[in-house]
Amino acid sequence: MDNYCFPIVQLNCTEHEDDEGIFNVIGGDGRWALFHMMGEWQYEDPSGGDGEVRLWDSDQGYFCKERNVLTDIERVLRITKAFYDTGSYDHLDEVQ
């Protein structure tokens, strides 16, 4: 992921391309946002700020709050794997 040409990864644990549970990773270059497209879950760091951040530097971009950005790739991968293993957003906030 490079935050410009390849800023999006979508993980779908079902065989249906239009499944509403798709897990999204946006960003790259050391900054990522993780979220459920239907808005039911989004990564949030309680110590983060409310300022607006732009990820995905090309095209329309993606905007979120500072508290929604992860800079630890290992944690991004742990949270993504937890979703992959369960297909659920339950307990993702507990992944350290």
ABEGO torsion letter per residue (X at the ends): XAGAABABBBBBABABAABAABBBBBEEGGBBBBBBAAGABBBBBAABBABBBBBGABEAEBBBBAAABBABAAAAAAAAAAAAAAGBABGAAABX
